[in-house]
Amino acid sequence: MIRITKEFKFEMAHALHGYDGVCANIHGHSYRLWVTVKGKVKEELGHPKNGMVMDFVDLKKVVKPNIVDKFDHALVLNANSPHADINLEAFDKVYHLDYQPTSENLVIDFANYIKAQLPDGVSLVKVVLSETATSFAEWNEDDTSSHLI
């Protein structure tokens, strides 16, 4: 088994409803997302994917449209937050999630989406979401008890 990892970057704003610090206010981060998958290396001479676990282009096709492109330069709010009631009609990309948009919950959500999109023979190993240069959340397949709160 070989693991491969692809990194993605996006900018996103959020607010943490009920939080006891400055992150209760709408603010933004420069997110970095690492997605690691594993599988057997294809050993099929003449096949265009020979020598690969999964083409990085195909992994990008899983992650970019429904995670990176969706959340890049978006405002993400907890649907139960009073922030959800303010007039946000002037903004194109506002998402009201049914959970607190922390890095921990986002990484679980992203992992669940990615797992469902992978081809046969390839499995998700790890998803790391960094919201600052020194802070990140990690989903790991070995931690099977992870679930969205």
NORSUL-V282860 format. One line per field, one symbol per residue. ss: DSSP state (~ for helix, > for strand, _ for the rest). phi: phi as a letter, one per 20 degrees, with the letter a starting at -180 (. if undefined). psi: psi as a letter, one per 40 degrees, with the letter a starting at -180 (. if undefined). A space follows every 10 residues. Layout:
ss->???
phi->???
psi->???
This chain:
ss->_>>>>>>>>> >>>>______ _~~~__>>>> >>>>>>>>>_ __________ _____~~~~~ ~~~~~~~~~~ ~__>>>>>__ _~~~~_____ ___>>>>___ __~~~~~~~~ ~~~~~~~___ _>>>>>>>>> >>__>>>>>> _________
phi->.cdcccdccb dbdbbdgnfe bfffefbcce eccdddccre ffdbgnffdg ndfbfgffff ffeffdcfff efldddcffe efffeffdff dedcddeebf eegfffffgf ffffgfdffg nccfdbcdcd dbfccbdcdc gfefefbfe
psi->hiiihhiiii hiiiigheif aeedihiiig ihhhhhiiai hhggheheeh eidhhddddd dddddecddd ehfihhihde iedeeihede hdghhhifih fidddddddd dddddeeiii ehihdihhhh eieehiihhh degeehih.
